[in-house]
Amino acid sequence: MIFRENVLIPSLSYMCDQQDSKLFIKDLHFDEVPVRIYLPRLPSASKRRGLIFFHGGCGMFGSIRSYERTCRYIASKSDSVVVSVGYRLSPEHKYPGQVLDCLTATVRFLQTAENYGVDSARIIVCEDSAGGTFTASVCQQLVNRTDIPKIRAQVMIYPFLQALKLNLPSHQKNAFVPLLPRNRMVHFILKYLNKDSSLEEAVLAGSHVPQSMNLKYGKWINPDLIPNKFKQGYKPPLPTSCVAQVYEEIKEMFETTFSLLLADDSVVCRLPDTCIVTCEHDVLRDDGLLYKKRLEDNNVKVTWYHLEEGFHCALGFFGYSIFSFPSSNKIVDHIVNFIKGY
């Protein structure tokens, strides 16, 4: 087995940058986007599946290195070739640079999968948190591409998927729950988009959303669509008038590369099989629940896994010994089991 990226290069045993008894690991660039590839050492009788991984961190934090344990584990346990993408971070690199980096790396891997012993018809995209935004965006943007293989499935772990309604039941219930309280979520949204943090209170109040937009997208983003068992203690917010200046300042929030739940049905119905992981103690729980319903309504196959004890960022603690959590292990093992089905 050899790696090829544009030109023939030495065998993996020579190239290996890091020591791992089960994996060859190599840092490369896909069209200037840094990636780290994890490839099982044991020979395979047939081409393996591939997994493209986008790390979480609000588009501003995290790295390939911070998810090293997760990617090693998934590659080993699922016998898959894993490509971890080191997209550029905001605010130094402005939105939508992060999405574009993820898209670039995904397209390149789809085009060159066979060079890594991967079956191009068995490639899955996986992420957590803001990486969920990138995963959903990449999959939506690729539905109309006919010049490259199709993504086989997507895995979304407590994803951020919309900025239209930020007072859903999970926003209220988990407003003050670490590691992502509601006010910090809005702060990170503004910082990621390179917007003034003084807009935080207006966004929290819902003053950034025109009534016309609420009417248009209310059929998809509505607390009435959340199952009743997730709405205990929920209080519908009072109506808020839109402040035109606030909307103009942050209207990028409603682009479908950022608020993926706003995509047309014509796009959603063509998305690949999907695994959605939600956590009870997570301000973003309802984004996952709404996307699950949206996909199911469009006849997309969905596997849903909900952790009652789970919390936002749980995956980031995976493999850190006493600092890990049972929910961290459960998420990773569920991902592995889902991947092995492809």
N, C-alpha and C positions, 0 to 999 in steps of 0.2 A: 504493500500500500504506500502511495506517495501523495503528497499534497501538490497541487498545481495551482498557481495563481498567475495567469498570463504566460508564464514560462515554466518549463520543467525545473523543479528544484529538488534538493536532496531528500532521501528517505526520512520518514518520521523519526526513526530511532536516532538519526543524526541531528534532526532539527529541534528536538524536544527542549523547550525552554525551562520546564519545571519538572520535578520528580514526582511521579505518581505510579504506583505499581499496576494500576488498572487502566490508565489513560495516557495517551499522547496529548500534550498541551502545547499550543503554539499561538503566539501573538502575530497577527497579520493586519493588513489594511484592505478593506473593500472600497475602492474608489476614495481613498483618503479617510474613510471612517474606520477607527480602530475596532478590531474584533479579537476575541480570544476563542479558539476552537478547541473543544474537548472531544477526542476521538478514542473509543475503546481500543485497547491493545489487542485483545483476542481477535483472531481472524473471524470473518463472518462468511457464511456460505452464500449469502445474498446481500444486496445493497441494504444498508440500514436506513431507518427513518432519520430525519433531521429536525432539530428544534432550534428556533431562533429566540433568544431571550433578551428582553428589554428590562433593565433594572428599574426599580422605583426610586423615589426621592424628589417628587414634585417637579421634576425636570430641572432641578437646581442642585441636587445632592446625589450621592451614590456614585458607584463606578463599577467597572468590571471586577475589580479586586474585592469590593464589598460583598459581592454575590458569588465569590469563588466557591465557597462550600456548597451552596445550593446547586450550582451548575455541575460541579464534580459529582455530586450525589445523583442528580438526575441522569447524567450521562452514563454513570456506572450501573445504576439500578434499572434503567429502561433500555440499556444497550443502544443508545442513540448518539448521534453526532450533535453536539450542542455548540451553537455559535452565540456567544455573549457579545452584545453590541455596546461599545463605549461612545454613545452619542454625545455631542457637545452640550454643555450645560448653560442654562440661563442664570443670571442676566448678562453674562459676558457675551454669549451667543444668543441672539434674539429669536424669539418665537417667529416662525415655525421651524427654525433650524433643527430642533430636536426631532420633530416628526420627519423632516426631510432626510436626516441622517439614518433614521430607522428604516425608512422606505428604500434608500439607496442600498443599505446593507442587505435588506431582504431581497431586493431584485437581483443583486449580484449573486447571492447564495442560490436563488432559484435558477439562475442561468448557469452556474458552475457546480451544482450539487454533485454531479457524478465524479468530479475531480477529488471529492472527499469521501467517496464510497457511499453516497447517499442517493436514495431513490427520490427523484424530484417530485414524484406524485405522493410522497409521504412526508411532507414538510409541515411542521406545526409552529405557530407563533405563540409565545408565552410571555407573561409579564406579571408585575404586581403594581398596584397603586397608579401613579402617573404613567407607568409603563403600559397600563391598561388603556389609557388614552391613546398611546402610540400604537398599540396592537390593533385596537378597533379602527383607528385612522388608516393604518397600513392596509388592513383587510378591506376596508371600504374603498380605498383608492385603487385597489387592484382588481376589483370585481369585473371591470370592463377591459382589462388587459388580456389580449389573445396571443401575445408574442412570447409569453413566459408561462411556465406551469402554474396551476392554481394552488393556493394555500389549502392544505387538507383540513386543518382545524385550528382553532384559536383557544387559548387558555387565558382567562381574565380573572385576576385575584384582587378582590376589593377595588375595582377600578373607579376612577373619576370619569364621568361621562356626560355631565351637563352643568351649566351655570345659570339655567333659567329659573329654577326654583331651588332655593337654598334654605328652605324652611319645611322640608319634608319630615315625616315622623322620625327618621333616623337622625336628621339634623337636630331636632329638638331633644330626643332622648340622649344623644351622645354629645351634646353641645360642649360639655366640659370634660370629656373623657380623653385622657392621653392615648395615643401620642399625637392625635390630630384633632384638637378641639375645633369647634366651628369657626371661631374668630381667626384662628391660625390658618385654617383652610383657606379662608377668604384672603388673608394676608399673603399667603403663598401664591394664590391665583394672581393677585395683582403684581406681585414681585416677578413671577414667571413671565407675565406679559409686559413687563417693564412699565407698569402704571404706578401712579402716585398712591401711596398707602393712605392718603387722606380720604380716598374714596371708599375705604373699608366700611364705614358705618352705613353709607348709602346702599352699598351692595348687600350688606346684611339685612337691611330693611326691605330690599326688593325694589328699590327706586331706579334700578338700572334696566328694568324690563318694560318695554312699551305694552300697552294693553292689547294691541293687535297681535303681538307675539305670544302673549298668554293665551289668547283665543285660538291662534293657529296651532300651537303645539300642546295645548292642554289635553288633547286626546291621547298624547303619548307620555306626558310628564304631569302626573296628577296623583295626589295622595289617595284618591278613590281606587286607583289601580293596585295599591299596596294591600296585600292580604291583611285581614282584620287582626290576626294574631301579632302583627308587627306594629299595630297602631295604638297600643294601650297607652293612655295618658296623652295622646296627641291632641293638640288644640289648633284648629285652623287659624292661620294668621289673619289679621285684619287687612283689608284691601289697602294697597299703597299706590300712590300716584307716581308715574314715571317722571323722572327729572331728565329732560332732554339732554342737558349738558353731560350728565353722568353717562347716559347711553352712548352718546357720541364718543366719549373718552374711552369706553371699554367695549365697543360693539364687536371686537374680535372674539369676545366670549361666545358669540352665537354663530361663529363659523363652524362648519361641520368637521373641520380638522381639530376642533377643540371640544365642542359639545356634540358628541357623536350620536346622542339620542335624537338629534334634530335631522338626521339623514332621512331621505325619502324612502318609502317602502320599496321602490324600484331598486334601491341599493341593498337594503336590509334583507330582502328576500333571496339575494344571491350570495349571502355570506356563508362561510364554511361552518361545519359542525363546531359547536362552541361549548366550552366548559367554563362555568362561572362559579367563583368561590366568594361567598359573602360571610361577614363576621357580625355577630350581634352587637358587639361593643365598638361600632365603627360608624362614624358620621356619614360615610359613603355607602353604607349598607343598601340604601334604597335605590341608588344608581344601578347597582347590580340587579336588584329585583325588577326594576323597570325595563332594563335591557333584556332580561330573561323573558319577560312577557312580550316585549316587542319582537324578539326573535321567534318565539313560539307562535305568535299571531301571524308571522310570515313564513311559517312552516320550516323553520331552521331547527335542526336537531340540537337540543340543549341538554347538557348534563349540569345539574346544580348541586353544589355542596355548601351547606351552611353550618358554621361552627357557633354553637351557643356561647362558648367560652372565648371565642376568637375576638381579636382586636386589630385595629389598623397597624400595619408595619410588622405583624407577627412573623411574616416570612423572613424579614431582615435579621431575626434572632436565631435563625436555624443554624445548628452546628456549633453554637457558642457555649457548649458545656453547661455549666450551672446557670448561665444567663439565657439559655434557651427556654422555650415554653412547650407544653404538650401540643398546643394548637399549631406551633411552628412545624413540628414533625408531622402532624396530621395533614396539614396543607401540602407539604412536599410529597408525602406518600400518596395522597389522592391524585396529585398531578402525575406522578409516575404511573399509577394504575390507569389513568385516563390515556396517557401517551401510549402505553403498551397495547391499547386497543386499536392502534393504527399502524 
